Each structure stands twice: as C-alpha cells, then as structure tokens.
Amino acid sequence: MNVITPVTPTKKSALAPFHWDDALMLDGQLSEDERARSATWRTTTARRSCSRVC
C-alpha cells in the first residue's frame, strides 16, 4: 500500500518575490523614454479593454 505524506517546507525560499506585472524584469532595462511609452501603452490598452468588458 502506498502512503502519501505531505511535504512540509523546512526553511523559507531564498528567491525574490515574483512580480507578475513584469515577469522578465524588462522595466529595469528600459530607458526613461521607453518606460513612459510603456506606461502610456499599458493605460491605453487597459482603458480600451475595460470599455469592451465593463
């Protein structure tokens, strides 16, 4: 008979917390101008998609 034992973590992970909004950490590689364009694009697309869904 197979017995399944739960896995209990022994210590906290040493990894940094994961950021879903910038999973590949690309924002850190962009210039200020590129970040501004990215933010504008993000708000514009969010506004357009919300108007279709909401």
RANORLIN-V508553 format. One record per pair of residues at least 12 apart in sequence whose ideal C-beta (glycine too) atoms are under 7 Angstrom apart, sorted by the first residue. I is the first residue (numbers start at 1). J is the second residue. If there is no record, write none. Layout:
I & J
I & J
This chain:
none
